[in-house]
Amino acid sequence: MRDRFTVADLFSGAGGLSLGFKLAGYRLAFALDVDWDAVRTYKANNPDVPWLSKDARKVLVKEIEDVSGLGKGDFDIVVAGIPCEGYSQLNRRYDPSDPRNYLFLEFLRIVKALQPKAILIENVPGMLRRSGGLFKHAVEGALRGAGYTVFTMELNAVNYGVPQRRERVFFVGFQGLVRAFAPPPPTHCLPAKSILAYLGKEGVEEPKKCLTVWDAISDLPPLKPGEAKENYEGPPRTEYQKIMREGATKLYNHVAPRHPEWTIKHIAATRPGESIYETFKQRTRLKWDEPSPTVPAGGVRPQWFFAHPEQPRGLTVREAARLQSFPDTYVFYGSMIKQRILVGDAVPPLLAKAIAEHLKTYLREL
């Protein structure tokens, strides 16, 4: 039974989608991104993957073929976390003419030339609702026109072992698929009514409990604002932490933001689960016993977004990466602001892994 498939990651960012597919046993055959900090991070963590640092609007398909050594029909799947800022609910200045909303056309151009057996596109749920669903229908119609049977699904990362409530939309397309596509069965964090709907189905086990902020980051060394630490100070406390720490001998990106004294006092006076500021309700102090809300790239201003449940400071990049399910061996580069953006923009690797493993069943039929 075939189990090794090739994947190209366009708009790769820091590599969340790539890591998920790698964990599922795929061969990473090509990556593309224009942001140098993203490329630097991707290269450092995936040194064997052929890559290009170039604007997707300017890249030639021949360049992709030359760098990857693969041509038309050789890729099993092409994936893309197409930049989503134009659709995001955090974007208060939404503009349907925003050029970032049309980078899909560049993805389509490349896909038409490479003719992969399957495609996967990730974006924010806002894409389904903006402009009356115009973009959703345009994407589905264009992919059908390119010869793909298209399925659209909304998934929440918390249902796949990620300690974060993060909803995302995925477009999945196949060439020659003769049966309907079903989303991957949830493995975590389902209400009792939903669990009953899944039990008894072939290959479906009873979902596990939600993973929480405590499960994710309670083992990381405490920090004062502006402080950094590079060594663990105790063993992992949960199974999730064991997975995140596997192979790590040093702690990277665990640097607390610097705060003025009034900010520190403000955070200290905020109870876990509540908003830190009256005028910006989404900036909250996390609760130990719940999954994190969606880790953002920073919103309008890429600053720290969530405060630690116990310590009077914003999260470190490593803590945000843990909430996204990046292992501690995955190092982020660039300024602290850019590191936050790279983490917040990424697809959670464990969500990507669940999708990638599920897709294998369908890819074997193509």
Sequence and secondary structure as in RCSB ss.txt:
>XXXX:A:sequence
MRDRFTVADLFSGAGGLSLGFKLAGYRLAFALDVDWDAVRTYKANNPDVPWLSKDARKVLVKEIEDVSGLGKGDF
DIVVAGIPCEGYSQLNRRYDPSDPRNYLFLEFLRIVKALQPKAILIENVPGMLRRSGGLFKHAVEGALRGAGYTV
FTMELNAVNYGVPQRRERVFFVGFQGLVRAFAPPPPTHCLPAKSILAYLGKEGVEEPKKCLTVWDAISDLPPLKP
GEAKENYEGPPRTEYQKIMREGATKLYNHVAPRHPEWTIKHIAATRPGESIYETFKQRTRLKWDEPSPTVPAGGV
RPQWFFAHPEQPRGLTVREAARLQSFPDTYVFYGSMIKQRILVGDAVPPLLAKAIAEHLKTYLREL
>XXXX:A:secstr
     EEEEET TTSHHHHHHHHTT EEEEEEES HHHHHHHHHH TTS EEES TTT  HHHHHHHHS  TTT 
SEEEEE   TTT TT TT  TT GGGGTHHHHHHHHHHH  SEEEEEE THHHHGGGGHHHHHHHHHHHHTT EE
EEEEEEGGGGT SB  EEEEEEEESS  S        B   HHHHHHHTTSTT    B    HHHHHTTS    T
T B  S  S   SHHHHHHHTT  S  S B     HHHHHHHHTS TTSEEETTEEEEEB  TTS B    S TT
TTS   B SSSSSB  HHHHHHHHT  TT    S HHHHHHHHHHS  HHHHHHHHHHHHHHHTT 
